[in-house]
């Protein structure tokens, strides 16, 4: 079976809720708090790629380039 034919893994709903909270905090420019929410989402679901991506974007805006690079 080709990789694109494989079903997507469902994200843990609790992790997704922390990701959503992180996004809201990001939009409010509350970056430190946003990172805390993305961290919690990743702790709950270590394979949650969107949480890593959003954390990296937040870290980049905070000039934490090495952390952002590691997340990506």
PyMOL Python script that loads the backbone (N, CA, C, O; Angstrom):
from pymol import cmd

cmd.read_pdbstr("""\
ATOM      1  N   UNK A   1       0.841  -1.172   0.000  1.00  0.00           N
ATOM      2  CA  UNK A   1       0.000   0.000   0.000  1.00  0.00           C
ATOM      3  C   UNK A   1       0.892   1.244   0.000  1.00  0.00           C
ATOM      4  O   UNK A   1       1.840   1.328   0.781  1.00  0.00           O
ATOM      5  N   UNK A   2       0.601   2.177  -0.845  1.00  0.00           N
ATOM      6  CA  UNK A   2       1.370   3.407  -0.924  1.00  0.00           C
ATOM      7  C   UNK A   2       1.103   4.261   0.309  1.00  0.00           C
ATOM      8  O   UNK A   2       0.030   4.191   0.909  1.00  0.00           O
ATOM      9  N   UNK A   3       2.093   5.067   0.677  1.00  0.00           N
ATOM     10  CA  UNK A   3       1.979   5.872   1.886  1.00  0.00           C
ATOM     11  C   UNK A   3       0.760   6.778   1.865  1.00  0.00           C
ATOM     12  O   UNK A   3       0.095   6.934   2.888  1.00  0.00           O
ATOM     13  N   UNK A   4       0.448   7.387   0.705  1.00  0.00           N
ATOM     14  CA  UNK A   4      -0.697   8.296   0.651  1.00  0.00           C
ATOM     15  C   UNK A   4      -2.028   7.565   0.785  1.00  0.00           C
ATOM     16  O   UNK A   4      -3.050   8.201   1.039  1.00  0.00           O
ATOM     17  N   UNK A   5      -2.040   6.239   0.620  1.00  0.00           N
ATOM     18  CA  UNK A   5      -3.260   5.456   0.769  1.00  0.00           C
ATOM     19  C   UNK A   5      -3.520   5.030   2.208  1.00  0.00           C
ATOM     20  O   UNK A   5      -4.607   4.549   2.529  1.00  0.00           O
ATOM     21  N   UNK A   6      -2.525   5.204   3.075  1.00  0.00           N
ATOM     22  CA  UNK A   6      -2.685   4.803   4.460  1.00  0.00           C
ATOM     23  C   UNK A   6      -3.610   5.782   5.176  1.00  0.00           C
ATOM     24  O   UNK A   6      -3.523   6.990   4.957  1.00  0.00           O
ATOM     25  N   UNK A   7      -4.497   5.266   6.033  1.00  0.00           N
ATOM     26  CA  UNK A   7      -5.384   6.179   6.760  1.00  0.00           C
ATOM     27  C   UNK A   7      -4.589   7.068   7.716  1.00  0.00           C
ATOM     28  O   UNK A   7      -3.594   6.641   8.302  1.00  0.00           O
ATOM     29  N   UNK A   8      -5.045   8.300   7.859  1.00  0.00           N
ATOM     30  CA  UNK A   8      -4.385   9.218   8.774  1.00  0.00           C
ATOM     31  C   UNK A   8      -4.682   8.811  10.205  1.00  0.00           C
ATOM     32  O   UNK A   8      -5.803   8.427  10.539  1.00  0.00           O
ATOM     33  N   UNK A   9      -3.662   8.902  11.042  1.00  0.00           N
ATOM     34  CA  UNK A   9      -3.840   8.625  12.459  1.00  0.00           C
ATOM     35  C   UNK A   9      -4.665   9.751  13.075  1.00  0.00           C
ATOM     36  O   UNK A   9      -4.397  10.929  12.839  1.00  0.00           O
ATOM     37  N   UNK A  10      -5.653   9.386  13.854  1.00  0.00           N
ATOM     38  CA  UNK A  10      -6.468  10.387  14.530  1.00  0.00           C
ATOM     39  C   UNK A  10      -5.656  11.035  15.647  1.00  0.00           C
ATOM     40  O   UNK A  10      -4.939  10.357  16.383  1.00  0.00           O
ATOM     41  N   UNK A  11      -5.776  12.339  15.760  1.00  0.00           N
ATOM     42  CA  UNK A  11      -5.098  13.074  16.821  1.00  0.00           C
ATOM     43  C   UNK A  11      -5.917  12.924  18.097  1.00  0.00           C
ATOM     44  O   UNK A  11      -7.146  12.986  18.070  1.00  0.00           O
ATOM     45  N   UNK A  12      -5.236  12.728  19.195  1.00  0.00           N
ATOM     46  CA  UNK A  12      -5.899  12.659  20.495  1.00  0.00           C
ATOM     47  C   UNK A  12      -6.722  13.932  20.700  1.00  0.00           C
ATOM     48  O   UNK A  12      -6.184  15.032  20.571  1.00  0.00           O
ATOM     49  N   UNK A  13      -8.022  13.808  21.019  1.00  0.00           N
ATOM     50  CA  UNK A  13      -8.872  14.995  21.170  1.00  0.00           C
ATOM     51  C   UNK A  13      -8.372  15.977  22.238  1.00  0.00           C
ATOM     52  O   UNK A  13      -8.504  17.190  22.082  1.00  0.00           O
ATOM     53  N   UNK A  14      -7.806  15.449  23.310  1.00  0.00           N
ATOM     54  CA  UNK A  14      -7.279  16.330  24.351  1.00  0.00           C
ATOM     55  C   UNK A  14      -6.079  17.121  23.817  1.00  0.00           C
ATOM     56  O   UNK A  14      -5.940  18.310  24.107  1.00  0.00           O
ATOM     57  N   UNK A  15      -5.225  16.469  23.047  1.00  0.00           N
ATOM     58  CA  UNK A  15      -4.081  17.157  22.440  1.00  0.00           C
ATOM     59  C   UNK A  15      -4.559  18.228  21.473  1.00  0.00           C
ATOM     60  O   UNK A  15      -4.007  19.327  21.432  1.00  0.00           O
ATOM     61  N   UNK A  16      -5.583  17.906  20.697  1.00  0.00           N
ATOM     62  CA  UNK A  16      -6.112  18.866  19.727  1.00  0.00           C
ATOM     63  C   UNK A  16      -6.686  20.099  20.431  1.00  0.00           C
ATOM     64  O   UNK A  16      -6.570  21.216  19.926  1.00  0.00           O
ATOM     65  N   UNK A  17      -7.304  19.894  21.594  1.00  0.00           N
ATOM     66  CA  UNK A  17      -7.840  21.024  22.354  1.00  0.00           C
ATOM     67  C   UNK A  17      -6.713  21.943  22.827  1.00  0.00           C
ATOM     68  O   UNK A  17      -6.856  23.164  22.776  1.00  0.00           O
ATOM     69  N   UNK A  18      -5.611  21.382  23.279  1.00  0.00           N
ATOM     70  CA  UNK A  18      -4.464  22.211  23.679  1.00  0.00           C
ATOM     71  C   UNK A  18      -3.884  22.938  22.467  1.00  0.00           C
ATOM     72  O   UNK A  18      -3.461  24.089  22.574  1.00  0.00           O
ATOM     73  N   UNK A  19      -3.864  22.268  21.324  1.00  0.00           N
ATOM     74  CA  UNK A  19      -3.382  22.892  20.084  1.00  0.00           C
ATOM     75  C   UNK A  19      -4.260  24.093  19.730  1.00  0.00           C
ATOM     76  O   UNK A  19      -3.754  25.153  19.361  1.00  0.00           O
ATOM     77  N   UNK A  20      -5.583  23.921  19.847  1.00  0.00           N
ATOM     78  CA  UNK A  20      -6.512  25.029  19.554  1.00  0.00           C
ATOM     79  C   UNK A  20      -6.289  26.199  20.516  1.00  0.00           C
ATOM     80  O   UNK A  20      -6.272  27.358  20.102  1.00  0.00           O
ATOM     81  N   UNK A  21      -6.118  25.883  21.805  1.00  0.00           N
ATOM     82  CA  UNK A  21      -5.851  26.938  22.784  1.00  0.00           C
ATOM     83  C   UNK A  21      -4.549  27.653  22.442  1.00  0.00           C
ATOM     84  O   UNK A  21      -4.461  28.878  22.530  1.00  0.00           O
ATOM     85  N   UNK A  22      -3.548  26.883  22.055  1.00  0.00           N
ATOM     86  CA  UNK A  22      -2.279  27.484  21.659  1.00  0.00           C
ATOM     87  C   UNK A  22      -2.439  28.420  20.476  1.00  0.00           C
ATOM     88  O   UNK A  22      -1.834  29.491  20.437  1.00  0.00           O
ATOM     89  N   UNK A  23      -3.248  28.021  19.517  1.00  0.00           N
ATOM     90  CA  UNK A  23      -3.490  28.881  18.354  1.00  0.00           C
ATOM     91  C   UNK A  23      -4.161  30.184  18.759  1.00  0.00           C
ATOM     92  O   UNK A  23      -3.795  31.251  18.267  1.00  0.00           O
ATOM     93  N   UNK A  24      -5.140  30.104  19.651  1.00  0.00           N
ATOM     94  CA  UNK A  24      -5.832  31.315  20.123  1.00  0.00           C
ATOM     95  C   UNK A  24      -4.872  32.242  20.853  1.00  0.00           C
ATOM     96  O   UNK A  24      -4.897  33.457  20.661  1.00  0.00           O
ATOM     97  N   UNK A  25      -4.028  31.654  21.692  1.00  0.00           N
ATOM     98  CA  UNK A  25      -3.044  32.462  22.408  1.00  0.00           C
ATOM     99  C   UNK A  25      -2.037  33.078  21.440  1.00  0.00           C
ATOM    100  O   UNK A  25      -1.630  34.227  21.614  1.00  0.00           O
ATOM    101  N   UNK A  26      -1.638  32.320  20.426  1.00  0.00           N
ATOM    102  CA  UNK A  26      -0.725  32.837  19.405  1.00  0.00           C
ATOM    103  C   UNK A  26      -1.341  34.055  18.722  1.00  0.00           C
ATOM    104  O   UNK A  26      -0.678  35.076  18.541  1.00  0.00           O
ATOM    105  N   UNK A  27      -2.611  33.938  18.345  1.00  0.00           N
ATOM    106  CA  UNK A  27      -3.295  35.043  17.666  1.00  0.00           C
ATOM    107  C   UNK A  27      -3.398  36.279  18.551  1.00  0.00           C
ATOM    108  O   UNK A  27      -3.471  37.402  18.054  1.00  0.00           O
ATOM    109  N   UNK A  28      -3.404  36.065  19.873  1.00  0.00           N
ATOM    110  CA  UNK A  28      -3.453  37.174  20.820  1.00  0.00           C
ATOM    111  C   UNK A  28      -2.046  37.657  21.195  1.00  0.00           C
ATOM    112  O   UNK A  28      -1.893  38.477  22.100  1.00  0.00           O
ATOM    113  N   UNK A  29      -1.024  37.151  20.504  1.00  0.00           N
ATOM    114  CA  UNK A  29       0.385  37.493  20.753  1.00  0.00           C
ATOM    115  C   UNK A  29       0.832  37.113  22.152  1.00  0.00           C
ATOM    116  O   UNK A  29       1.723  37.749  22.715  1.00  0.00           O
ATOM    117  N   UNK A  30       0.222  36.082  22.717  1.00  0.00           N
ATOM    118  CA  UNK A  30       0.615  35.563  24.031  1.00  0.00           C
ATOM    119  C   UNK A  30       1.471  34.316  23.772  1.00  0.00           C
ATOM    120  O   UNK A  30       1.052  33.184  24.015  1.00  0.00           O
ATOM    121  N   UNK A  31       2.668  34.566  23.278  1.00  0.00           N
ATOM    122  CA  UNK A  31       3.514  33.508  22.734  1.00  0.00           C
ATOM    123  C   UNK A  31       4.006  32.507  23.776  1.00  0.00           C
ATOM    124  O   UNK A  31       4.027  31.306  23.510  1.00  0.00           O
ATOM    125  N   UNK A  32       4.395  32.974  24.936  1.00  0.00           N
ATOM    126  CA  UNK A  32       4.874  32.051  25.966  1.00  0.00           C
ATOM    127  C   UNK A  32       3.776  31.074  26.364  1.00  0.00           C
ATOM    128  O   UNK A  32       4.021  29.876  26.504  1.00  0.00           O
ATOM    129  N   UNK A  33       2.574  31.590  26.545  1.00  0.00           N
ATOM    130  CA  UNK A  33       1.447  30.732  26.897  1.00  0.00           C
ATOM    131  C   UNK A  33       1.087  29.792  25.751  1.00  0.00           C
ATOM    132  O   UNK A  33       0.708  28.643  25.980  1.00  0.00           O
ATOM    133  N   UNK A  34       1.206  30.280  24.523  1.00  0.00           N
ATOM    134  CA  UNK A  34       0.925  29.442  23.357  1.00  0.00           C
ATOM    135  C   UNK A  34       1.883  28.255  23.327  1.00  0.00           C
ATOM    136  O   UNK A  34       1.467  27.123  23.078  1.00  0.00           O
ATOM    137  N   UNK A  35       3.156  28.513  23.579  1.00  0.00           N
ATOM    138  CA  UNK A  35       4.137  27.431  23.594  1.00  0.00           C
ATOM    139  C   UNK A  35       3.793  26.414  24.673  1.00  0.00           C
ATOM    140  O   UNK A  35       3.939  25.211  24.460  1.00  0.00           O
ATOM    141  N   UNK A  36       3.343  26.883  25.821  1.00  0.00           N
ATOM    142  CA  UNK A  36       2.945  25.957  26.889  1.00  0.00           C
ATOM    143  C   UNK A  36       1.826  25.034  26.418  1.00  0.00           C
ATOM    144  O   UNK A  36       1.845  23.842  26.722  1.00  0.00           O
ATOM    145  N   UNK A  37       0.857  25.564  25.684  1.00  0.00           N
ATOM    146  CA  UNK A  37      -0.242  24.740  25.171  1.00  0.00           C
ATOM    147  C   UNK A  37       0.248  23.766  24.099  1.00  0.00           C
ATOM    148  O   UNK A  37      -0.168  22.608  24.078  1.00  0.00           O
ATOM    149  N   UNK A  38       1.124  24.228  23.216  1.00  0.00           N
ATOM    150  CA  UNK A  38       1.676  23.325  22.203  1.00  0.00           C
ATOM    151  C   UNK A  38       2.513  22.233  22.866  1.00  0.00           C
ATOM    152  O   UNK A  38       2.491  21.081  22.432  1.00  0.00           O
ATOM    153  N   UNK A  39       3.247  22.593  23.915  1.00  0.00           N
ATOM    154  CA  UNK A  39       4.023  21.599  24.661  1.00  0.00           C
ATOM    155  C   UNK A  39       3.106  20.528  25.245  1.00  0.00           C
ATOM    156  O   UNK A  39       3.419  19.339  25.194  1.00  0.00           O
ATOM    157  N   UNK A  40       1.993  20.948  25.789  1.00  0.00           N
ATOM    158  CA  UNK A  40       1.062  19.986  26.384  1.00  0.00           C
ATOM    159  C   UNK A  40       0.459  19.089  25.303  1.00  0.00           C
ATOM    160  O   UNK A  40       0.302  17.886  25.512  1.00  0.00           O
ATOM    161  N   UNK A  41       0.125  19.660  24.165  1.00  0.00           N
ATOM    162  CA  UNK A  41      -0.398  18.858  23.056  1.00  0.00           C
ATOM    163  C   UNK A  41       0.623  17.797  22.635  1.00  0.00           C
ATOM    164  O   UNK A  41       0.263  16.649  22.376  1.00  0.00           O
ATOM    165  N   UNK A  42       1.879  18.183  22.570  1.00  0.00           N
ATOM    166  CA  UNK A  42       2.957  17.258  22.185  1.00  0.00           C
ATOM    167  C   UNK A  42       3.187  16.213  23.266  1.00  0.00           C
ATOM    168  O   UNK A  42       3.468  15.055  22.958  1.00  0.00           O
ATOM    169  N   UNK A  43       3.071  16.610  24.526  1.00  0.00           N
ATOM    170  CA  UNK A  43       3.235  15.646  25.619  1.00  0.00           C
ATOM    171  C   UNK A  43       2.153  14.555  25.528  1.00  0.00           C
ATOM    172  O   UNK A  43       2.426  13.373  25.737  1.00  0.00           O
ATOM    173  N   UNK A  44       0.941  14.975  25.215  1.00  0.00           N
ATOM    174  CA  UNK A  44      -0.174  14.034  25.115  1.00  0.00           C
ATOM    175  C   UNK A  44      -0.048  13.162  23.873  1.00  0.00           C
ATOM    176  O   UNK A  44      -0.298  11.958  23.924  1.00  0.00           O
ATOM    177  N   UNK A  45       0.342  13.775  22.756  1.00  0.00           N
ATOM    178  CA  UNK A  45       0.461  13.047  21.485  1.00  0.00           C
ATOM    179  C   UNK A  45       1.776  13.429  20.811  1.00  0.00           C
ATOM    180  O   UNK A  45       1.816  14.372  20.021  1.00  0.00           O
ATOM    181  N   UNK A  46       2.855  12.700  21.118  1.00  0.00           N
ATOM    182  CA  UNK A  46       4.183  13.040  20.594  1.00  0.00           C
ATOM    183  C   UNK A  46       4.298  12.996  19.064  1.00  0.00           C
ATOM    184  O   UNK A  46       5.300  13.455  18.516  1.00  0.00           O
ATOM    185  N   UNK A  47       3.310  12.462  18.378  1.00  0.00           N
ATOM    186  CA  UNK A  47       3.358  12.409  16.910  1.00  0.00           C
ATOM    187  C   UNK A  47       2.500  13.501  16.260  1.00  0.00           C
ATOM    188  O   UNK A  47       2.256  13.454  15.054  1.00  0.00           O
ATOM    189  N   UNK A  48       2.049  14.463  17.031  1.00  0.00           N
ATOM    190  CA  UNK A  48       1.146  15.513  16.547  1.00  0.00           C
ATOM    191  C   UNK A  48       1.952  16.585  15.807  1.00  0.00           C
ATOM    192  O   UNK A  48       2.417  17.554  16.408  1.00  0.00           O
ATOM    193  N   UNK A  49       2.106  16.398  14.517  1.00  0.00           N
ATOM    194  CA  UNK A  49       2.978  17.249  13.698  1.00  0.00           C
ATOM    195  C   UNK A  49       2.544  18.717  13.702  1.00  0.00           C
ATOM    196  O   UNK A  49       3.394  19.607  13.725  1.00  0.00           O
ATOM    197  N   UNK A  50       1.241  18.982  13.681  1.00  0.00           N
ATOM    198  CA  UNK A  50       0.780  20.370  13.667  1.00  0.00           C
ATOM    199  C   UNK A  50       1.203  21.123  14.925  1.00  0.00           C
ATOM    200  O   UNK A  50       1.482  22.321  14.872  1.00  0.00           O
ATOM    201  N   UNK A  51       1.251  20.423  16.053  1.00  0.00           N
ATOM    202  CA  UNK A  51       1.680  21.073  17.294  1.00  0.00           C
ATOM    203  C   UNK A  51       3.154  21.461  17.213  1.00  0.00           C
ATOM    204  O   UNK A  51       3.538  22.540  17.665  1.00  0.00           O
ATOM    205  N   UNK A  52       3.982  20.586  16.638  1.00  0.00           N
ATOM    206  CA  UNK A  52       5.403  20.916  16.457  1.00  0.00           C
ATOM    207  C   UNK A  52       5.559  22.103  15.508  1.00  0.00           C
ATOM    208  O   UNK A  52       6.362  23.004  15.753  1.00  0.00           O
ATOM    209  N   UNK A  53       4.800  22.095  14.445  1.00  0.00           N
ATOM    210  CA  UNK A  53       4.889  23.164  13.440  1.00  0.00           C
ATOM    211  C   UNK A  53       4.491  24.511  14.043  1.00  0.00           C
ATOM    212  O   UNK A  53       5.174  25.517  13.845  1.00  0.00           O
ATOM    213  N   UNK A  54       3.380  24.518  14.780  1.00  0.00           N
ATOM    214  CA  UNK A  54       2.926  25.775  15.366  1.00  0.00           C
ATOM    215  C   UNK A  54       3.862  26.242  16.478  1.00  0.00           C
ATOM    216  O   UNK A  54       4.072  27.443  16.654  1.00  0.00           O
ATOM    217  N   UNK A  55       4.423  25.296  17.225  1.00  0.00           N
ATOM    218  CA  UNK A  55       5.391  25.674  18.248  1.00  0.00           C
ATOM    219  C   UNK A  55       6.613  26.284  17.579  1.00  0.00           C
ATOM    220  O   UNK A  55       7.152  27.279  18.065  1.00  0.00           O
ATOM    221  N   UNK A  56       7.055  25.707  16.477  1.00  0.00           N
ATOM    222  CA  UNK A  56       8.220  26.241  15.760  1.00  0.00           C
ATOM    223  C   UNK A  56       7.964  27.660  15.262  1.00  0.00           C
ATOM    224  O   UNK A  56       8.838  28.522  15.364  1.00  0.00           O
ATOM    225  N   UNK A  57       6.782  27.904  14.729  1.00  0.00           N
ATOM    226  CA  UNK A  57       6.444  29.249  14.252  1.00  0.00           C
ATOM    227  C   UNK A  57       6.478  30.239  15.416  1.00  0.00           C
ATOM    228  O   UNK A  57       6.999  31.347  15.289  1.00  0.00           O
ATOM    229  N   UNK A  58       5.923  29.828  16.531  1.00  0.00           N
ATOM    230  CA  UNK A  58       5.918  30.687  17.716  1.00  0.00           C
ATOM    231  C   UNK A  58       7.344  30.945  18.195  1.00  0.00           C
ATOM    232  O   UNK A  58       7.705  32.080  18.509  1.00  0.00           O
ATOM    233  N   UNK A  59       8.147  29.893  18.251  1.00  0.00           N
ATOM    234  CA  UNK A  59       9.542  30.048  18.675  1.00  0.00           C
ATOM    235  C   UNK A  59      10.297  30.977  17.734  1.00  0.00           C
ATOM    236  O   UNK A  59      11.123  31.774  18.181  1.00  0.00           O
ATOM    237  N   UNK A  60      10.029  30.885  16.465  1.00  0.00           N
ATOM    238  CA  UNK A  60      10.693  31.755  15.498  1.00  0.00           C
ATOM    239  C   UNK A  60      10.372  33.224  15.791  1.00  0.00           C
ATOM    240  O   UNK A  60      11.257  34.079  15.768  1.00  0.00           O
ATOM    241  N   UNK A  61       9.103  33.503  16.064  1.00  0.00           N
ATOM    242  CA  UNK A  61       8.714  34.881  16.365  1.00  0.00           C
ATOM    243  C   UNK A  61       9.336  35.383  17.665  1.00  0.00           C
ATOM    244  O   UNK A  61       9.490  36.588  17.865  1.00  0.00           O
ATOM    245  N   UNK A  62       9.691  34.452  18.543  1.00  0.00           N
ATOM    246  CA  UNK A  62      10.336  34.806  19.813  1.00  0.00           C
ATOM    247  C   UNK A  62      11.863  34.789  19.681  1.00  0.00           C
ATOM    248  O   UNK A  62      12.573  34.917  20.678  1.00  0.00           O
ATOM    249  N   UNK A  63      12.362  34.632  18.464  1.00  0.00           N
ATOM    250  CA  UNK A  63      13.795  34.589  18.167  1.00  0.00           C
ATOM    251  C   UNK A  63      14.493  33.395  18.811  1.00  0.00           C
ATOM    252  O   UNK A  63      15.682  33.463  19.124  1.00  0.00           O
ATOM    253  N   UNK A  64      13.763  32.310  19.007  1.00  0.00           N
ATOM    254  CA  UNK A  64      14.327  31.057  19.538  1.00  0.00           C
ATOM    255  C   UNK A  64      14.574  30.136  18.340  1.00  0.00           C
ATOM    256  O   UNK A  64      13.895  29.126  18.156  1.00  0.00           O
ATOM    257  N   UNK A  65      15.562  30.516  17.537  1.00  0.00           N
ATOM    258  CA  UNK A  65      15.768  29.871  16.248  1.00  0.00           C
ATOM    259  C   UNK A  65      16.209  28.412  16.363  1.00  0.00           C
ATOM    260  O   UNK A  65      15.769  27.577  15.573  1.00  0.00           O
ATOM    261  N   UNK A  66      17.051  28.097  17.311  1.00  0.00           N
ATOM    262  CA  UNK A  66      17.503  26.709  17.448  1.00  0.00           C
ATOM    263  C   UNK A  66      16.344  25.793  17.846  1.00  0.00           C
ATOM    264  O   UNK A  66      16.228  24.676  17.342  1.00  0.00           O
ATOM    265  N   UNK A  67      15.492  26.270  18.751  1.00  0.00           N
ATOM    266  CA  UNK A  67      14.331  25.475  19.151  1.00  0.00           C
ATOM    267  C   UNK A  67      13.386  25.268  17.976  1.00  0.00           C
ATOM    268  O   UNK A  67      12.873  24.169  17.765  1.00  0.00           O
ATOM    269  N   UNK A  68      13.160  26.335  17.212  1.00  0.00           N
ATOM    270  CA  UNK A  68      12.290  26.241  16.040  1.00  0.00           C
ATOM    271  C   UNK A  68      12.850  25.246  15.022  1.00  0.00           C
ATOM    272  O   UNK A  68      12.118  24.430  14.463  1.00  0.00           O
ATOM    273  N   UNK A  69      14.134  25.329  14.798  1.00  0.00           N
ATOM    274  CA  UNK A  69      14.797  24.429  13.855  1.00  0.00           C
ATOM    275  C   UNK A  69      14.641  22.969  14.310  1.00  0.00           C
ATOM    276  O   UNK A  69      14.382  22.084  13.495  1.00  0.00           O
ATOM    277  N   UNK A  70      14.799  22.731  15.609  1.00  0.00           N
ATOM    278  CA  UNK A  70      14.661  21.370  16.136  1.00  0.00           C
ATOM    279  C   UNK A  70      13.236  20.845  15.953  1.00  0.00           C
ATOM    280  O   UNK A  70      13.043  19.663  15.668  1.00  0.00           O
ATOM    281  N   UNK A  71      12.244  21.713  16.116  1.00  0.00           N
ATOM    282  CA  UNK A  71      10.859  21.279  15.940  1.00  0.00           C
ATOM    283  C   UNK A  71      10.539  20.931  14.490  1.00  0.00           C
ATOM    284  O   UNK A  71       9.761  20.020  14.209  1.00  0.00           O
ATOM    285  N   UNK A  72      11.151  21.671  13.585  1.00  0.00           N
ATOM    286  CA  UNK A  72      10.870  21.417  12.176  1.00  0.00           C
ATOM    287  C   UNK A  72      11.650  20.216  11.682  1.00  0.00           C
ATOM    288  O   UNK A  72      11.541  19.847  10.513  1.00  0.00           O
TER     289      UNK A  72
END
""", "prot")
cmd.dss("prot")
cmd.show_as("cartoon", "prot")
cmd.util.cbc("prot")
cmd.orient("prot")
